[in-house]
Amino acid sequence: MMKRYLPHPLLTLSLLVVWVFLVNEISAGAVIFGLILAIVIPLITSSFWPGRPRIRNVYAICEYVLIVMWDILVANVIVAGLILFRKTESLESKCVVVPLDLTSTEAITTLAGTITMTPGTVTIDLSADAKSLLVHCLHAPDAQGVVDDIKDRYERRLKEIFE
Amino acid sequence: MPFVVELIISLLIVISGIFLLVGSFGMLKLRDLLTRLHAPTKASTVGLGGALIASMLFFWVERGSFTIHELLITLFIFLTAPITANLIAKAYMLLNVDPNTELPPSNQDEGWSTFDPIGAEGYDPSEEYQEKET
């Protein structure tokens, strides 16, 4: 019963919160209309979300968000320096391969999005069996270091959150 | 408005302006599309983030109305920007990159999904294509 009408409780909750934020006031009208949307949208789109991700560690999510924000700040300054002070020819742009230990699709999507949003690295492709990510680096003299960094900083924490 | 808040808001706006400018300059300076993709990720993180936090602070302190819309803008940007970047990169690779010579191998059973879209148990059209060629 619960599973049939609320296929994704977390999606429902986040849709409700986003709607109330959009209206920017907590009133009965906003909450009721938000609830209608939050129940109808997961039902309509449920065929796109076959699995139901299980979040095991809420504390780890906060840690992950803070670390990603800090990394984005640091990487922004580094990449700004590269763009301003390096000749384009001397940049060692290359693709590196990140082998994945993650198996859940949600975790891989989050990892790929994180890599893209961190300046200096962009996720380009996923191998067809979802076991490797292809990441393009703006300047990576030490390719193995980039891979180790991604695996140690992000993937390990995502594994704690999702698996 | 207290002086400290004014100072913080102006600092944030100046910082975000600098990063937006550097991001746009990167689009001009870098040569090929894959390296150019790195410029907008800078602009959409710290550049946009600084301006949005400044806007939140200003309306909170000056007008006394706390809006949360800026956080939502950040959320939507973080949800959509990686997808755009990924699709642009995929389109570029299909047009300009030879998967056999220019990309590192995936070190797995299957190749990169843009060129080899069929998964582990599936049928792989690229084999048939290669047989026809030889």
Interface residues (C-beta under 8 A of the other chain):
Chain A: V18 F21 L22 N24 I72 L73 N76 V79 A80 I83 L84 T88 L91 S93 C95 V96 V97 P99 A112 G113 T116 M117 T118 P119 G120 T121 V122 T123 I124 D125 L126 S127 A128 D129 A130 K131 S132 L134 H136 L138
Chain B: I18 F19 V22 F25 G26 K29 L30 R31 L34 T35 L37 H38 A39 T41 K42 S44 T45 V46 T67 I68 H69 L71 L72 L75 F78 L79 A81 P82 A85 N86 A89 K90 M93 L103 P104 P105 S106 N107 Q108 D109 E110 G111 W112 S113 T114 D116 P117 I118 G119 A120
